[in-house]
């Protein structure tokens, strides 16, 4: 199994910092198709769950627990790595959304 980032993602990026296998990447901010969210590579995720408690909007779920209204996000995460930008060199601070105070 894998974990899935849903459309609840607010691009805080805390998940990237705790992932032990570096399988979470942001969609390039300026990309009109992929720039709204961060994505988890389902083929690399080891299902450790380290990303879940650090996600401020609670946007990350184990695949089997993704709520019905976010089921399409399972395919969206996979599509990002198969036909989207996939892995790329990024500056996490530049890709994060501004922090809410």
N, C-alpha and C positions, 0 to 999 in steps of 0.2 A: 504494500500500500504506500501511499504518499500523502503529503499534506497539500492543501490547495489554498491559494490566496483568492478571495472573492472580490467582487466589485465594491465591497465595503472598504477596501484599501484606500488609505489617505496619503500614501507615499512617505510615511515617517522614516522608514528604512531601518528601524531597530532590529528587524528580523535578519537583515543581511549581516549585521554585526555578530549575531550569536550562532549562525548556521555553521556547524562543524565541517560541512562538505562543500561550502560555497555554491549551493545550488539555487540561491535566490538572487535575482537580478532585476533592476528596474527597467521598465520599458523606457526608451529614450524620451525624455520630457517633451521634446519638440515633435515627436512622431505622432501624427494625427490618429493613427490606428492603435498604437501600442503605448502611448505616452501617459495614460491615466493611472497605471497600476504597476506594482511589482509582481513578479512571476516566480513560481517554483518549478524547477525541472523535475518532472515525475520520474524520469529515468535515473536521476542522481540522488534524489531525496532518500534518506535512510529512515525516515519516519520516526525521528527521535523526538519531535515535538518541542524542541528548544525555542522555536519561533513563536509558538502559540502564546505563552504568557507575556511576551514583550511587545506584542502587537496592540498599540493603543486603541484602535477601533474594533478589536476582536474580529478581524477579517480572515483569520486563518483557521482552517478546520481539517481534521483527518478526512480523507476522501469519502469514507463511508458515513461521515456525519455532516456533510455539506447540506445545509437546509434546502428544501425543494426549490425555493425561489432563486437559488444560486447554483443549481446543478449545471447550467451551461458554462459556468466558470471552470469546471473540471476540464472541459475540452479547450477552453480559452488558454489555460496554462500550458497544456501540451502543444497547442498550435503555435504559441509564442516560440517554442524551441524547435519545432519541426518546419514551420513556414514563415515565422516572424524573424525578428532580429536575433533572437537567441543570446548566447554569451557575447559580451563585448566589454572593452575596457571602459570603465566609467569612474567618475569621481562621485562617491556616495554623497558627500555634502552638497554638491551641485545638483544632484538628482532628487534629494529629499524635498518634500514640501516644507514651506516655512513652518516652524514650530508655533503652535498656539500657546499664548501665555495666559 
